[in-house]
Amino acid sequence: MSVSLLRIDPKTKETKEMPVSFQRVWNEVWEKAIEDRGLKLIGTCTILHKKDMAEILREFLQVKEYVMTHDIPEKDKEYVIERVDSIIENLEKFWNEVPGIDELDMG
């Protein structure tokens, strides 16, 4: 199992995923970071809204800052930093590849 961002094309119903994290790392690292930082937009079983893009990116950055400042196993720390950097770099493009998508499912 893993956590991903899911995009559904409104015309074709085709889906595409952007990976966020393996389930174990999500449970052991991401959830702690989300709780610690009081993040409201990202999380499992959430809907991300395009109008909140700037805040969504800030929340992902806060997860990265959390792992950089807490006692996290080095392998998990590197993995989360890589995933966050990739999401920050590619989220807007991923969202805009299909016109008319205002929401992404995160889960």
N, C-alpha and C positions, 0 to 999 in steps of 0.2 A: 504494500500500500504506500501511497505517497500523497502529498498535497500539491495541487496544481491550480493554475488559473485557467478557466475554461471559457472559450469564445464560441458562440453559436451564430452561424451566418443566418440572418433572419429570412433570407430568400431560399437558400438551398438546405438549411438545417444542418449543414456540415459543421462538425466540431473540430476544434484545434486546441491543444493544451500547451501551456507554458509551465514547465516544472518549477516548483517552489522548493520542495524538500522531501527527502525520504521520511517515512512516518516516524521512525525511531528518533531521528534528529528533531523532527517537528515536536514530538512529545517531550523530549528531554531538554531542548534548547529554545526553540521558537516560542512555545507556550509560556515558558518562564519569562522570556524577554517581553512578550506582549503584555503579560500581567504586570511585570515590574515597571514597565514604561506607561501603563494605562492606555494602551493603544485601543482605538475604537473601530477602525475601519478594516484592518486586516485580521484574518482569523479563519478558522474552519467554518464551513457552512455560512459564509457571508457573501453578499452581493456587493461588488465594487461598482461605483458609479463614476462615469467619465468626468463629470463636473468636479469630482473630488481628486482628480489626478495629482495635483501638487501635494495635497495632504497624504495621499496614499504613498507617494514616493518618499515623503518625510518619515512616514511610519516604517517603511522598509529600512530606511537609513538608521532609524533608532534601534532596530533589531541589530544591525551591524555594529553600532556603537556599544550596545549591550554586550555582545560577545567579545568585543575588543577590551572591555573593562571588567569582565567577570572571569571567574575560574572555570573555564570550559576546556574540555580536552582539545588539544591542539588540532587533531584531525577534524573534529566537529567545527571548531572555530574557523579553520580554513575553508571548509565546505560551505558554511553559512555565509561567510564573507564573499566567496565566489558567487553563490546563488544571488545574494542581494545585489552585488555589483552588476550581474547579468540582467536581473529584473529592472534595475534602475536604468540601465543602458537601453533595454529593448522593449519596455512596457508600452511606451507611446506608439512605437512602430507596430507592435503586435496588435494593439487596440485599433489602430487606424487602417490596418490591412484590408479590412472589410468595412465599407461605409455603412453607417446606420446602426452600429453597435454602441450602445450607451452603457451596457452593463457587462461585467465579467463575473462568473461564478468562481468563488474560491473555496476549495474543499478537497 
